[in-house]
Amino acid sequence: MQDILGMLHKLHRPRLLIRAARAGANEYKRAQHLKRYLGHTPPPNSGPALLKLMELEAEIDQQRRSELEVYSLVKHVDILIAMMGEARLMRASQSPH
């Protein structure tokens, strides 16, 4: 699990994207976000969910970098919000209670 968080920490995205995602992360609703992007009911555990979200984000980031017309800034931020939300859940589950 720590590997996943380490991979997430190494991602470098434009500051504005990250700031927008952080602002929205407080409103993260796991069931809604994951159903939208992963389609699972019930949603998978945070580890597998985060890995899949990271794959989706890498694809959309490639669209951004390639300046493709299909790139959606809103979708990109929404996926980043989900990634941040899942990372928070993972960290919370790992911390001693």
PEZIMO-V20549 format. One record per residue. N is the residue number from 0. PHI is phi as a letter, one per 40 degrees, with the letter a starting at -180 (none if undefined). PSI is psi in whole degrees, 0 to 359 (NA if undefined). BURIAL is + if it has 24 or more other C-alpha atoms within 12 Angstrom, else -. Layout:
N&PHI&PSI&BURIAL  N&PHI&PSI&BURIAL
This chain:
0&none&320&-  1&c&328&-  2&c&318&-  3&c&314&+  4&c&324&+  5&c&318&-  6&c&319&-  7&c&318&+  8&c&331&-  9&c&349&-  10&c&138&-  11&b&116&-  12&b&160&-  13&d&141&-  14&d&320&-  15&c&321&-  16&c&313&+  17&c&318&+  18&c&318&-  19&c&318&+  20&c&319&+  21&c&321&-  22&c&324&-  23&c&343&-  24&c&332&+  25&c&339&-  26&b&14&-  27&c&126&+  28&b&103&-  29&d&307&+  30&d&316&-  31&c&312&-  32&c&312&+  33&c&323&+  34&c&320&-  35&c&321&-  36&b&333&+  37&b&337&+  38&g&10&-  39&c&141&-  40&b&115&-  41&c&163&-  42&c&150&-  43&c&169&-  44&d&163&-  45&d&321&+  46&d&301&+  47&c&323&-  48&c&315&+  49&c&319&+  50&c&315&+  51&c&318&+  52&c&321&+  53&c&323&+  54&c&313&+  55&c&318&+  56&c&322&+  57&c&321&-  58&c&313&-  59&c&328&+  60&c&325&+  61&c&322&-  62&c&318&-  63&c&312&-  64&c&327&-  65&c&357&-  66&f&41&-  67&c&147&-  68&c&337&-  69&c&350&-  70&c&133&-  71&b&113&-  72&c&318&+  73&c&314&-  74&c&320&+  75&c&312&+  76&c&319&+  77&c&319&+  78&c&320&+  79&c&322&+  80&c&314&+  81&c&319&+  82&c&315&+  83&c&319&+  84&c&316&+  85&c&323&+  86&c&320&+  87&c&317&+  88&c&319&+  89&c&314&+  90&c&319&-  91&c&323&-  92&c&338&-  93&c&338&-  94&c&143&-  95&c&140&-  96&c&NA&-
